[in-house]
Amino acid sequence: MYDWTVIGSWIEFAVRWTHVITAIAWIGSSFYFIALDLGLHRDRNLESGADGEEWQVHGGGFYHIQKYLVAPERMPEDLIWFKFESYFTWLSGFALLILVYYTGAHLFLIDPAVMKLTVPEAIAISAGSLIFGWIAYDFICKTKFGDDNTRLMILLYVLLVCMAWGYTHVFSGRAALLHLGAFTGTIMVGNVFFVIIPNQKIVVADLIAGRVPDPKYGKIAKQRSTHNNYLTLPVLFLMLSNHYPLAFATKYNWIIASLVFLMGVTIRHYFNSRHSRKGNPTWTWLVTALIFVVIAWLSTAPLFFRNIKTGDIVPAKAEQRFAQAPGFKDVVEIVQARCSMCHAAEPGYPGILWPPKGVRLETPAEVAHEAKMIYLEAGVTDAMPPANVSMVEASERAKIVAWYRAAVGEGPKTGS
C-alpha cells in the first residue's frame, strides 16, 4: 500500500527543489546582465559600431563582450534567449503554492483569527490577487505616469505596501508574506513574458525583414528589467520568511514586509553604482543595517504571537477525523510530554523564547491541527525533536504512525 502522505511530501520537495534551481538560474543571469550593462565602456569608438564593450576573465579564459543598442548589421543564427529560467521559476512556484497553501489551506492559508474564509474563497482571493497585481502594474506602466521611472517606482512601492497590509488582514501571517512575494514575483515574470521578450522579438523580426527597429522597444524592456532588478532581493526575503515566525507571526508583519522592499533598493543601489563606476556609496550598507535593526525590533516589540483560543475555532473535518482516530489519546500524551516544552505559548525549554515556526502543541485540538507535520517529522522520520533531545522512543513514533494512518484510512486501525 502506498503512503500518499510520504509520496506527497516527496513531490513537494521535488517541486521546491525545481523552484530553487530555476530561481537561481533566473536571478543569476539577471544580476549578471544588469552588472554587465552598467559596466560597459561606452567611451570607446568601436569599429563594430557597438554601444559599449567589456573584457572579463572567468574559468581560466578571457571574454570580449560587446553590446549593440539595436543589433549588429547581420543577425547571428545562434542567438540565445534568456527566458525559460523565469517561466519555470513562476510555474514551479505556483505549483508549490498549490501543493502547500491550497491543498493545506486550513493549516497554512486560512487563519480564523484574521478572517474566516472557506477554502474556495481563500484560493480565489489568492489567485485573483496575483492576476490583479500584474494587470494593475502593467496598466500604470503604460500610462503617461509611467514615463517617469522614479515616479513610477514610488507608486509601485505604495502598491506593494497596500498589498502587504491587505494580505495580512486576509490570510495567516505565513501566507500573507509568501503571497506578497508571489505577487511581486508574478509582476517580474509578467515583465519577461509579456514585455521584454515580445519587444526583443519585434526588434529581431524588423532586422530580419530589413527594417530599422524602433528604439522604444528597447527602452521599455530596459525599464521593466530595472524594476525586476530592484524587486529580486525582497522577493527572496519574502519567500524565505515562511520559515521564520519572527518575520511573519508578528503584529507588525506588514510593516516588516514594506521595509524589506526598501532594503532591496539600498542593496541594489550600492551594487549598481559600483558596477557603473559611479562611486562607492557605502552609506547604503549603514542604511540597510539600520532598516534590518528596525525590522528585528518590530518583530519583538512587543513579542507578539496571535493567541487563538481553542474554543473559538471550529475544527475542520480533517481535524475531527484525527481527533477521533484510534490512538489519538496516546499521541496527545506523547506530544505533550516530548514536544510541548518547546511548542508552547511560553516555551519551557532553555533558550527557546517562542514556539518554533509558530507551531503550538499544548492541547488536543492543536495536536489534531498539526497531524500531518507530527506524522512526517516525528513519526515517519526523526527530524523532531532535534537530536531527539526529549528522547522520543521508537515505540512512541510507531504509535504516531499508526494513529495517523488510521485517521487517513491507511494501515491497521490499532491503538487505544
Helices and strands as residue ranges (DSSP letters): H 4-39, E 52-58, E 61-67, H 84-97, I 98-102, I 105-109, H 119-142, G 144-147, H 149-168, H 173-190, I 191-196, H 197-208, H 216-240, G 241-243, H 245-248, H 253-275, H 283-300, G 310-312, H 317-324, H 328-338, G 356-358, H 364-369, H 371-374, I 375-380, G 386-388, H 394-407
